Amino acid sequence: MERHREMEAVAEGLWGLAEEHEQRGEVAAAVKCLEAIVQSHVSFLPIVEVKTRLRIASLLLSHSHNLSHAKSHLERSQLLLKTIPSCFELKCRAYSLLSQCYQVVGAIPPQKQIVSKALELVSSSGDGYPAKLWSCNFNSQLACALMIEGDYRNSISALENGYMCATDMLHPELQMFFATSMLHVHLMQWDDENSVERAAERCNEVWELIQPDQRQHCLGLFFYNELLHTFYRLRICDYKKASQHVERLDAAMKDDLQRGQHIQELTAQLNFIHQRLAQFDLHHNERSALYSQQVELQNQLRAINGLNYSSNSQASMYKLLLAPPPIDGEWLPKSAVFALIDLMAVIVGRPKGVFKEGVRRLQSGLHVIEEELAKLGIREGMRESDIQRSDIWTAGVYLMLLMHFFENKVTIELTRSEFVEAQKYLIQMKDWYVRFPTMLQGCDCVIEMLRGHYAHSLACFDEATFHFIEASKLTESRSIQSMCHVYAAVSYICIGDVESSSKAMDLVGPVYKIMDSFVGVREKTCVVFAYGLLLTKQHNLQEARRNFANGLRVAHQQLGNIQLVSQYLTILGALALALHDTVQAGEILRSSLTLAKTLYDVPTQVWVLSVFGDLYHEMNEKANELENSEYERKKEDDLQKRLSDAQSTVWHLELVDKVRIEAQPPDIMDLKRATAGPSKVDLDIPESIGLPNQPPAPLSRLREVDNGRSGKRKL
């Protein structure tokens, strides 16, 4: 007995020493102190060894890449705990850490087995508060594992179990955690819009249960909830409400950045006082004053954090913790959340032509992402196989965000006719994807779509159809497949021959029949445009006009994409002219030209000016016709220069080449699962540049059809 007490005293001493090293940031030294216990030739009690191994594993998981070492300590702890009849808390902690370890290495089946055993232990221990808290923990981990495997139904079931436990505990912050997690899974699954809406409404209801003075300490949950609501609103094309969420996110982000700066200032002052107090020759009055200042600064830091300032004030500057304990951890790294807010601001503003602010936000977000990738050691030329396994999920988050930023940058540059700039970022997307194909799974579809848009913008219509069709083969999303088919159809229409028009109808027809089944109106506005072009091609002008008018109303009122609105207006103006409605044609074309100028959309400007030329000719306004012709020639020269500059680069042929992007994934076991991580950043918002810039002109020649002239007419 005396011997055991002596050994416990030794263990207590080494634990205390390890804690001192950890507080000073000396993790390696802390691990060595703890390993002295488990490697000792003299045996300690099993419970001492278990506590020590769990502490070592926790340090290794938090501060190192040595996952196999952590895993071996945890598995040894499991064996030792089987010989101990009680120790509920220790057993739960061992299960929880081992589950986390399996998740980091991508071993999902073993993780589910461990969590199932943990839930059995919890269910057999009664209905006390600790058991319910551990039930919340394990249901959360089980839901995460199931979500990684794509088992959304059972993932939601596990989260619902956690939500009920949190409700029984009268813990609104925990309820909010499970409510937002369920909304996240519903957004990823999206099999029923009503269930997604109900999940979003539940989040709003639960947030109101949290006391106002407590909400400021649940900043991570606030950002998580608001971003999920933004994704939801963008998915259903409710840009007005999405903008409101982005405004709230922006305000909260600015407040947090100011708060972080204030913490830095207070911490610097506190460190200076600590240094002064360490001096031995201070006068009593001065030392007393410094102590008073120290207490005041410590109180200010506690007030800012709502927690013990010494352990959380610095951490909160770099982490976005979901809520105070017992909730632990982040949804995404803080920098990723702030970059995501920049991205949402771009996506919300881009359809409205807010390019100046959009480019600024893109640059801001890209700077953050590049800094974070550099911290992870991800440099030029690096590949997936070079990344530490424990960094795979975090790296995957930033790499996926990087591709979203590049996608929006390419889209903006194509819209404003900066084709060379678009090339640069599209080439970068290809390069990143080739080096990280598993971590960037799904980006091959986006790249092929953008190659199609680029090819179409450069009037390489045959190549554009190839890339759009290839993109449709690379996704299981019915929405994105339909968008690709519509884009390909418009490119076929621009080719202009009978065979191409037939192919366009084969692509548009099936989508047109099901367009009302899609969520939102993005697909509908685009397929209506393409179908209207086909009606025009068939000389069914009145029906085409009604079709375009309906599409314009939806595009303007709900989608808000002013490039698409501009193109709708241009073709409606051409149709009005073809039907000799010159007054309406003039009004429509002026609106279209104004929008095209706002977007710096040179091809659409040339298209509008061409139709204006026919309008002035029809009205016999020679002076206006001459002035318009000179302006059109100036814009045409500008467009041709932009096209020539793009065609002369080394990247042009590579981008339009009718070869699909290919990449060989590395031979890394379960990399895909490890990449999925605790919460995949999958916005699932099919982006649209608007229908292609290159005008399917000469729509102005439709007047000749009405005049009864014969002959083939190209759109």
VOGU-3710 file (C-alpha; in Angstrom, 3 decimals, decimal comma):
1> merhremeav> 0,000/0,000/0,000  2,821/2,363/0,925  4,494/1,455/-2,342  1,399/2,436/-4,333  1,192/5,790/-2,553  4,830/6,488/-3,399  4,275/5,634/-7,054  1,168/7,827/-7,152  3,222/10,697/-5,731  5,812/10,190/-8,492
11> aeglwglaee> 3,064/10,158/-11,099  1,500/13,323/-9,635  4,875/15,043/-9,807  5,449/14,071/-13,444  1,893/15,066/-14,368  2,441/18,487/-12,787  5,773/18,928/-14,553  4,189/17,929/-17,876  1,449/20,499/-17,333  4,024/23,243/-16,712
21> heqrgevaaa> 5,836/22,329/-19,944  2,552/22,329/-21,870  1,580/25,776/-20,564  4,947/27,067/-21,804  4,294/25,497/-25,202  6,985/22,830/-24,692  4,874/19,915/-25,940  7,772/17,542/-26,614  9,049/17,979/-23,064  5,538/17,417/-21,685
31> vkcleaivqs> 5,249/14,149/-23,645  8,649/12,985/-22,359  7,547/13,543/-18,749  4,433/11,477/-19,308  6,262/8,757/-21,222  8,588/8,376/-18,229  5,579/6,914/-16,395  4,431/4,423/-19,043  8,001/3,346/-19,872  9,058/2,899/-16,263
41> hvsflpivev> 10,473/-0,479/-15,188  8,452/-0,106/-11,993  4,740/-0,766/-12,505  2,153/1,902/-11,739  -1,484/1,176/-11,004  -3,511/0,530/-14,216  -5,624/3,650/-13,653  -2,471/5,809/-13,430  -1,186/4,312/-16,661  -4,530/4,863/-18,400
51> ktrlriasll> -4,727/8,517/-17,359  -1,160/9,051/-18,537  -1,654/7,363/-21,903  -4,829/9,341/-22,534  -2,973/12,563/-21,787  -0,131/11,596/-24,153  -2,602/10,719/-26,908  -4,443/14,002/-26,434  -1,195/15,973/-26,766  -0,100/14,025/-29,845
61> lshshnlsha> -3,470/14,472/-31,562  -3,494/18,196/-30,820  0,115/19,112/-31,483  1,800/16,515/-33,708  1,534/14,351/-36,807  2,362/11,216/-34,821  -1,057/9,622/-35,192  0,145/6,012/-35,017  1,792/6,713/-31,652  -1,414/8,309/-30,336
71> kshlersqll> -3,455/5,394/-31,652  -1,223/2,811/-29,935  -1,543/4,632/-26,581  -5,318/4,736/-26,919  -5,640/1,087/-27,894  -3,422/0,109/-24,941  -5,670/2,200/-22,686  -8,681/0,297/-24,001  -7,101/-3,016/-22,967  -6,225/-1,732/-19,511
81> lktipscfel> -9,710/-0,312/-18,960  -11,248/-3,748/-19,543  -9,604/-4,865/-16,289  -11,093/-1,947/-14,335  -14,760/-2,431/-13,355  -15,833/1,225/-13,035  -14,124/4,432/-14,309  -17,052/5,562/-16,502  -15,513/8,971/-17,316  -12,113/7,491/-18,218
91> kcraysllsq> -13,670/4,864/-20,467  -15,761/7,481/-22,244  -12,735/9,728/-22,731  -10,743/6,818/-24,147  -13,540/5,937/-26,562  -13,879/9,581/-27,625  -10,163/10,105/-28,284  -9,838/6,813/-30,150  -12,846/7,751/-32,300  -11,206/11,082/-33,133
101> cyqvvgaipp> -7,952/9,315/-33,973  -9,683/6,881/-36,347  -11,470/9,773/-38,034  -8,254/11,706/-38,640  -6,632/8,691/-40,322  -9,801/8,013/-42,327  -10,603/4,665/-40,670  -14,366/5,156/-40,581  -15,603/1,547/-39,998  -13,434/1,131/-36,846
111> qkqivskale> -14,588/4,562/-35,708  -18,253/3,549/-35,991  -17,552/0,359/-34,027  -15,855/2,296/-31,228  -18,651/4,881/-31,049  -21,301/2,139/-30,982  -19,556/0,521/-28,010  -19,362/3,912/-26,314  -23,094/4,488/-26,785  -23,802/1,055/-25,301
121> lvsssgdgyp> -21,711/1,983/-22,256  -23,536/5,301/-21,889  -26,992/3,744/-22,222  -26,160/1,235/-19,465  -24,997/3,919/-17,028  -28,338/5,592/-16,336  -29,882/8,977/-17,165  -27,607/11,273/-15,188  -26,175/14,524/-16,545  -22,699/13,045/-17,336
131> aklwscnfns> -24,265/10,162/-19,283  -26,414/12,553/-21,334  -23,419/14,762/-22,035  -21,374/11,795/-23,266  -24,369/10,655/-25,298  -24,333/14,028/-27,050  -20,611/13,639/-27,703  -20,861/10,157/-29,200  -23,982/10,848/-31,242  -22,168/13,821/-32,749
141> qlacalmieg> -19,149/11,661/-33,643  -21,354/8,912/-35,052  -23,266/11,421/-37,192  -19,989/12,763/-38,534  -18,739/9,289/-39,478  -22,045/8,461/-41,180  -22,022/11,764/-43,072  -18,525/11,042/-44,406  -19,842/7,746/-45,766  -22,820/9,511/-47,342
151> dyrnsisale> -25,353/7,855/-45,012  -27,311/11,059/-44,478  -30,498/9,465/-43,166  -28,768/7,704/-40,255  -26,548/10,738/-39,696  -29,642/12,886/-39,147  -31,058/10,181/-36,858  -27,917/10,277/-34,677  -28,053/14,088/-34,559  -31,729/13,941/-33,594
161> ngymcatdml> -30,795/11,661/-30,679  -28,186/14,185/-29,585  -30,703/17,011/-29,923  -33,182/15,189/-27,655  -30,472/14,661/-25,013  -29,552/18,353/-25,159  -33,233/19,257/-24,809  -33,570/16,997/-21,733  -30,507/18,730/-20,263  -32,121/22,173/-20,838
171> hpelqmffat> -28,957/23,180/-22,717  -29,900/25,530/-25,608  -26,293/25,916/-26,833  -26,038/22,140/-27,283  -29,462/22,122/-28,924  -28,213/24,779/-31,337  -25,157/22,688/-32,154  -27,315/19,709/-33,135  -29,883/21,862/-34,950  -27,229/23,482/-37,153
181> smlhvhlmqw> -25,549/20,124/-37,753  -28,868/18,687/-38,950  -29,378/21,649/-41,274  -25,887/21,017/-42,642  -26,684/17,374/-43,418  -30,055/18,286/-44,943  -28,292/20,771/-47,250  -25,866/18,075/-48,355  -28,616/15,489/-48,855  -31,339/17,799/-50,242
191> ddensveraa> -33,956/15,182/-51,078  -36,855/17,269/-49,832  -36,963/21,062/-49,869  -39,610/21,156/-47,132  -37,382/19,207/-44,714  -34,523/21,631/-45,417  -36,793/24,591/-44,724  -38,019/23,021/-41,470  -34,413/22,407/-40,389  -33,594/26,057/-41,095
201> ercnevweli> -36,640/27,236/-39,119  -35,682/25,029/-36,173  -32,256/26,698/-36,083  -33,915/30,110/-35,841  -36,216/28,911/-33,061  -33,411/27,365/-31,008  -31,177/30,430/-31,398  -33,926/32,461/-29,708  -33,744/30,091/-26,710  -30,157/31,212/-26,004
211> qpdqrqhclg> -30,078/34,193/-23,661  -28,959/37,400/-25,455  -26,012/37,873/-23,076  -24,861/34,302/-23,869  -25,052/34,640/-27,658  -21,885/36,726/-27,772  -20,036/33,682/-26,418  -21,496/31,421/-29,142  -19,843/33,214/-32,042  -18,832/29,998/-33,779
221> lffynellht> -22,430/28,758/-33,742  -23,597/32,135/-35,050  -21,247/31,988/-38,050  -22,069/28,325/-38,697  -25,803/29,000/-38,636  -25,664/32,148/-40,757  -23,442/30,535/-43,403  -25,720/27,505/-43,643  -28,703/29,825/-44,084  -26,774/31,681/-46,789
231> fyrlricdyk> -26,095/28,414/-48,641  -29,789/27,553/-48,356  -30,975/30,899/-49,714  -28,505/30,799/-52,601  -29,612/27,278/-53,432  -33,234/28,383/-53,796  -32,105/31,581/-55,599  -33,411/33,888/-52,869  -30,640/36,443/-53,291  -32,385/39,119/-51,250
241> kasqhverld> -32,420/37,059/-48,051  -28,998/35,629/-48,820  -27,692/39,208/-48,940  -29,204/39,893/-45,511  -27,349/36,915/-44,037  -24,094/38,043/-45,676  -24,543/41,522/-44,182  -24,929/39,990/-40,700  -21,866/37,815/-41,274  -19,845/40,802/-42,437
251> aamkddlqrg> -20,795/42,855/-39,379  -19,947/39,994/-37,001  -16,634/39,357/-38,763  -15,619/43,014/-38,450  -16,584/43,016/-34,760  -14,512/39,893/-34,149  -11,479/41,341/-35,937  -11,728/44,481/-33,773  -12,130/42,305/-30,698  -9,027/40,342/-31,652
261> qhiqeltaql> -7,056/43,548/-32,059  -8,260/44,707/-28,621  -7,170/41,374/-27,084  -3,726/41,781/-28,653  -3,391/45,272/-27,197  -4,518/44,192/-23,699  -2,251/41,128/-23,798  0,740/43,263/-24,789  0,045/45,610/-21,866  -0,338/42,654/-19,504
271> nfihqrlaqf> 2,951/41,118/-20,659  4,698/44,445/-20,086  3,329/44,553/-16,512  4,482/40,967/-15,912  7,981/41,970/-16,987  7,946/44,996/-14,681  6,714/42,934/-11,724  9,569/40,488/-12,277  12,026/43,257/-11,352  13,251/43,155/-7,739
281> dlhhnersal> 14,016/46,866/-7,239  10,445/48,183/-7,596  9,154/50,618/-4,978  6,213/49,327/-2,932  3,794/51,947/-4,281  4,806/51,240/-7,880  4,439/47,479/-7,384  1,012/48,021/-5,816  -0,068/50,177/-8,773  1,147/47,529/-11,231
291> ysqqvelqnq> -0,795/44,832/-9,393  -3,934/46,966/-9,663  -3,363/47,468/-13,396  -2,753/43,723/-13,784  -6,078/42,865/-12,131  -7,892/45,451/-14,249  -6,432/44,081/-17,506  -7,210/40,502/-16,471  -10,809/41,494/-15,739  -11,103/43,179/-19,148
301> lrainglnys> -9,811/40,053/-20,882  -12,244/37,871/-18,913  -15,100/40,185/-19,898  -14,159/39,943/-23,568  -13,972/36,161/-23,565  -16,552/35,236/-20,962  -14,064/32,545/-19,947  -10,800/32,255/-18,087  -8,650/34,758/-19,998  -5,380/32,965/-19,337
311> snsqasmykl> -6,339/29,883/-21,343  -8,752/31,295/-23,890  -8,027/34,910/-24,797  -5,145/34,095/-27,110  -6,830/30,962/-28,475  -9,992/32,898/-29,331  -7,949/35,205/-31,555  -7,061/32,294/-33,823  -10,004/29,934/-33,297  -13,722/30,321/-33,731
321> llapppidge> -14,972/28,046/-30,974  -18,621/27,110/-31,445  -19,643/27,864/-27,849  -18,339/27,728/-24,263  -17,680/24,315/-22,636  -18,877/21,608/-22,731  -19,070/22,299/-26,477  -15,561/22,000/-27,814  -13,888/22,801/-31,115  -14,694/24,622/-34,332
331> wlpksavfal> -16,824/23,945/-37,388  -14,086/25,224/-39,683  -10,822/27,021/-38,928  -11,427/30,695/-38,260  -9,510/31,845/-41,346  -11,571/29,481/-43,501  -14,818/30,900/-42,099  -13,733/34,466/-42,831  -12,596/33,494/-46,342  -15,966/31,807/-46,833
341> idlmavivgr> -17,723/35,052/-45,879  -15,701/36,859/-48,557  -16,754/34,171/-51,026  -20,432/34,516/-50,116  -20,193/38,283/-50,609  -18,773/37,678/-54,094  -21,431/35,113/-55,041  -24,260/37,351/-53,821  -22,899/40,470/-55,522  -21,591/39,032/-58,786
351> pkgvfkegvr> -24,933/38,497/-60,590  -25,724/42,163/-59,901  -22,453/43,251/-61,503  -20,808/44,358/-58,253  -17,373/43,579/-59,687  -15,138/46,158/-58,017  -16,107/45,048/-54,509  -16,200/41,440/-55,684  -12,605/41,546/-56,918  -11,517/43,146/-53,643
361> rlqsglhvie> -13,183/40,366/-51,645  -11,663/37,735/-53,919  -8,196/39,152/-53,367  -8,812/39,297/-49,609  -9,973/35,688/-49,456  -7,216/34,384/-51,733  -4,599/36,093/-49,572  -5,957/34,361/-46,450  -6,104/30,964/-48,164  -2,581/31,219/-49,577
371> eelaklgire> -1,250/32,150/-46,119  -2,966/29,154/-44,514  -1,737/26,750/-47,199  1,800/28,067/-46,667  1,476/27,356/-42,920  0,619/23,758/-43,825  3,743/23,598/-45,965  1,808/23,350/-49,236  4,083/24,896/-51,821  4,367/25,013/-55,608
381> gmresdiqrs> 4,911/21,548/-57,054  3,672/19,765/-53,930  1,251/16,843/-54,340  -1,280/14,978/-52,233  1,185/12,287/-51,216  3,443/14,936/-49,630  0,834/16,100/-47,089  0,926/14,917/-43,492  -2,108/12,714/-42,834  -3,185/14,831/-39,847
391> diwtagvylm> -3,245/17,905/-42,129  -5,306/16,317/-44,900  -8,711/17,559/-43,762  -7,577/21,134/-43,021  -5,655/21,300/-46,288  -8,718/19,976/-48,112  -10,865/22,770/-46,690  -8,505/25,492/-47,929  -7,865/23,828/-51,290  -11,599/23,514/-51,969
401> llmhffenkv> -12,107/27,149/-50,990  -9,227/28,102/-53,283  -11,016/26,448/-56,215  -14,275/28,244/-55,389  -12,411/31,557/-55,392  -10,707/30,752/-58,695  -14,049/29,714/-60,219  -15,622/33,050/-59,322  -12,555/34,945/-60,517  -12,718/33,192/-63,915
411> tieltrsefv> -16,443/33,912/-64,104  -16,007/37,624/-63,400  -13,155/37,983/-65,899  -15,103/36,211/-68,655  -18,157/38,349/-67,945  -16,189/41,577/-68,286  -14,293/40,297/-71,347  -10,881/40,018/-69,650  -10,109/36,752/-71,415  -6,374/36,643/-70,672
421> eaqkyliqmk> -7,009/37,109/-66,943  -9,600/34,344/-67,076  -7,005/32,081/-68,725  -4,503/32,589/-65,909  -6,873/31,481/-63,168  -8,347/28,631/-65,204  -4,843/27,279/-65,803  -4,180/27,538/-62,063  -7,349/25,545/-61,393  -6,132/22,807/-63,735
431> dwyvrfptml> -2,708/22,755/-62,068  -4,103/22,475/-58,532  -6,553/19,779/-59,563  -3,874/17,673/-61,277  -1,728/17,820/-58,126  -4,586/17,220/-55,645  -7,221/15,175/-57,543  -8,605/13,247/-54,565  -8,813/16,251/-52,259  -10,389/18,315/-55,045
441> qgcdcvieml> -12,797/15,631/-56,222  -15,632/17,128/-58,226  -13,602/20,122/-59,380  -12,917/18,427/-62,717  -16,573/19,057/-63,618  -16,281/22,751/-62,729  -13,050/23,103/-64,718  -14,619/21,500/-67,807  -17,632/23,827/-67,510  -15,348/26,852/-67,310
451> rghyahslac> -13,311/25,590/-70,275  -16,594/25,430/-72,159  -17,464/29,008/-71,208  -13,985/30,171/-72,179  -14,125/28,364/-75,537  -17,568/29,826/-76,264  -16,376/33,334/-75,373  -13,573/32,899/-77,932  -16,109/31,714/-80,571  -14,725/28,136/-80,453
461> fdeatfhfie> -18,252/26,736/-80,403  -17,450/23,151/-81,384  -14,828/22,940/-78,624  -17,270/24,530/-76,166  -19,873/21,809/-76,804  -17,211/19,152/-76,164  -16,265/20,576/-72,766  -19,864/21,150/-71,649  -20,841/17,581/-72,547  -17,735/16,213/-70,795
471> askltesrsi> -18,576/18,279/-67,700  -22,069/16,741/-67,628  -20,485/13,276/-67,488  -18,388/14,192/-64,451  -21,218/14,941/-62,025  -24,176/13,089/-60,564  -26,009/16,357/-59,903  -29,073/16,518/-62,126  -29,042/20,314/-61,823  -25,466/20,724/-63,020
481> qsmchvyaav> -25,952/18,150/-65,780  -28,948/20,137/-67,027  -27,017/23,407/-66,952  -24,179/21,796/-68,937  -26,666/20,524/-71,528  -28,228/23,976/-71,878  -24,825/25,613/-72,295  -23,842/23,006/-74,901  -27,153/23,588/-76,717  -26,501/27,337/-77,003
491> syicigdves> -23,027/26,609/-78,410  -24,600/24,230/-80,951  -27,120/26,944/-81,900  -24,249/29,363/-82,477  -22,630/26,895/-84,902  -25,777/27,410/-86,919  -26,128/24,416/-89,245  -29,113/22,057/-89,327  -27,305/19,154/-87,662  -26,134/21,359/-84,771
501> sskamdlvgp> -29,619/22,778/-84,258  -30,965/19,237/-84,079  -28,363/18,355/-81,422  -29,332/21,491/-79,507  -32,984/20,440/-79,492  -32,019/16,974/-78,253  -30,274/18,603/-75,291  -32,780/21,345/-74,500  -35,998/19,354/-74,946  -35,625/16,978/-71,976
511> vykimdsfvg> -34,526/19,792/-69,656  -37,378/22,053/-70,785  -39,909/19,358/-69,833  -38,629/19,111/-66,243  -37,508/22,702/-65,652  -40,156/23,362/-62,972  -38,880/20,434/-60,896  -35,592/22,155/-60,051  -34,959/24,036/-56,826  -34,898/27,769/-57,509
521> vrektcvvfa> -35,082/29,313/-60,980  -31,491/29,149/-62,185  -32,055/26,224/-64,536  -35,427/27,552/-65,702  -34,143/30,971/-66,779  -31,332/29,421/-68,806  -33,330/26,670/-70,490  -36,096/29,139/-71,388  -33,465/31,304/-73,083  -32,064/28,371/-75,069
531> ygllltkqhn> -35,537/27,147/-76,008  -36,430/30,652/-77,179  -33,398/30,649/-79,463  -34,610/27,397/-81,010  -38,096/28,853/-81,508  -36,474/31,818/-83,230  -34,445/29,452/-85,381  -37,726/27,816/-86,412  -39,107/31,296/-87,343  -41,770/31,061/-84,612
541> lqearrnfan> -41,230/34,684/-83,630  -44,376/35,423/-81,619  -43,999/32,288/-79,506  -40,294/33,045/-79,069  -41,143/36,556/-77,923  -43,606/35,277/-75,304  -41,051/32,718/-74,166  -38,305/35,311/-73,772  -40,642/37,746/-71,985  -41,527/35,092/-69,396
551> glrvahqqlg> -37,874/34,168/-68,950  -36,882/37,837/-68,594  -39,448/38,387/-65,842  -38,129/35,438/-63,821  -34,474/36,345/-64,453  -35,054/39,943/-63,352  -37,344/39,394/-60,367  -35,886/36,232/-58,854  -32,433/35,441/-60,192  -31,114/38,989/-60,466
561> niqlvsqylt> -28,386/38,046/-62,962  -28,047/41,264/-64,955  -25,848/39,674/-67,634  -28,630/37,220/-68,385  -31,168/40,060/-68,197  -29,062/42,068/-70,660  -28,967/39,155/-73,100  -32,706/38,570/-72,736  -33,310/42,254/-73,458  -31,042/42,240/-76,492
571> ilgalalalh> -32,799/39,342/-78,144  -36,216/40,793/-77,234  -35,141/44,051/-78,828  -34,098/42,172/-81,971  -37,423/40,328/-82,021  -39,358/43,590/-81,570  -37,462/45,025/-84,511  -38,133/41,903/-86,595  -41,842/42,374/-85,870  -41,567/46,106/-86,780
581> dtvqageilr> -42,218/47,340/-83,224  -39,471/49,976/-83,484  -40,520/52,039/-80,463  -40,351/49,101/-78,084  -37,188/47,841/-79,758  -35,435/51,150/-79,057  -36,478/51,212/-75,391  -35,448/47,609/-74,814  -32,082/47,986/-76,552  -31,175/51,109/-74,582
591> ssltlaktly> -31,770/49,211/-71,330  -29,713/46,289/-72,586  -26,795/48,501/-73,616  -26,790/50,214/-70,219  -26,532/46,854/-68,438  -23,854/45,561/-70,814  -21,776/48,676/-70,128  -22,221/48,209/-66,384  -20,773/44,695/-66,729  -17,977/45,762/-69,151
601> dvptqvwvls> -19,498/43,007/-71,320  -17,990/43,961/-74,692  -19,472/41,113/-76,819  -23,011/41,953/-75,696  -22,337/45,646/-76,322  -21,272/44,825/-79,908  -24,378/42,667/-80,294  -26,696/45,451/-79,051  -25,004/48,067/-81,232  -25,441/45,788/-84,266
611> vfgdlyhemn> -29,179/45,592/-83,619  -29,267/49,364/-83,009  -27,712/49,816/-86,449  -30,545/47,864/-88,031  -33,068/49,845/-85,989  -31,711/53,188/-87,192  -31,633/51,865/-90,753  -35,263/50,734/-90,451  -36,243/54,183/-89,132  -34,118/55,945/-91,781
621> ekanelense> -32,169/57,886/-89,122  -28,940/58,330/-91,081  -27,111/60,484/-88,517  -27,807/58,083/-85,657  -26,950/55,140/-87,907  -23,563/56,675/-88,770  -22,769/57,575/-85,155  -23,808/54,117/-83,998  -21,698/52,497/-86,738  -18,585/54,362/-85,580
631> yerkkeddlq> -19,183/53,389/-81,959  -19,848/49,788/-82,982  -16,601/49,692/-84,975  -14,707/51,028/-81,954  -16,201/48,336/-79,714  -15,615/45,666/-82,353  -11,939/46,675/-82,533  -11,732/46,489/-78,734  -13,306/43,021/-78,765  -11,041/41,766/-81,549
641> krlsdaqstv> -7,971/42,954/-79,651  -9,108/41,139/-76,530  -9,767/37,994/-78,541  -6,410/38,221/-80,347  -4,549/38,740/-77,075  -6,176/35,623/-75,640  -5,594/33,519/-78,754  -1,907/34,432/-78,852  -1,083/33,135/-75,366  0,499/29,753/-74,653
651> whlelvdkvr> -2,595/28,727/-72,686  -5,310/29,208/-75,321  -4,870/25,965/-77,267  -4,441/24,002/-74,041  -7,772/25,303/-72,719  -9,861/24,777/-75,861  -8,246/21,455/-76,807  -10,891/18,729/-77,033  -9,221/16,613/-74,370  -10,767/16,205/-70,949
661> ieaqppdimd> -8,648/17,034/-67,927  -7,189/13,877/-66,397  -5,360/13,322/-63,117  -3,962/10,200/-61,475  -4,915/9,953/-57,781  -2,053/8,934/-55,470  -1,962/5,540/-53,830  -3,021/6,717/-50,349  -5,312/4,484/-48,299  -8,636/6,115/-47,448
671> lkratagpsk> -7,461/9,592/-48,472  -10,939/10,373/-49,730  -12,463/9,655/-46,335  -9,783/11,529/-44,453  -10,336/14,483/-46,768  -14,061/14,505/-46,069  -13,334/15,251/-42,412  -15,842/16,410/-39,828  -17,723/18,697/-42,186  -17,152/18,850/-45,912
681> vdldipesig> -17,201/22,316/-47,471  -19,668/21,566/-50,235  -21,588/24,647/-51,267  -23,462/22,734/-53,991  -24,393/26,000/-55,695  -24,168/25,458/-59,476  -22,637/28,695/-60,675  -23,714/30,366/-63,894  -21,803/32,959/-65,842  -24,997/33,849/-67,605
691> lpnqppapls> -25,626/32,535/-71,058  -22,599/32,813/-73,340  -21,210/36,201/-74,249  -20,704/35,600/-77,968  -23,967/36,819/-79,531  -25,957/34,414/-81,633  -26,262/37,308/-84,017  -27,568/38,095/-86,722  -30,871/38,076/-84,874  -31,461/41,459/-86,475
701> rlrevdngrs> -31,866/39,622/-89,795  -35,086/38,111/-88,509  -36,802/41,076/-90,208  -36,141/39,337/-93,492  -38,168/36,295/-92,393  -41,122/38,519/-91,684  -40,719/40,108/-95,104  -41,131/36,682/-96,670  -37,557/36,349/-97,979  -36,228/32,855/-98,372
711> gkrkl> -32,874/31,320/-97,540  -31,036/29,940/-94,547  -30,512/32,241/-91,615  -27,950/31,648/-88,879  -28,741/32,548/-85,329
//
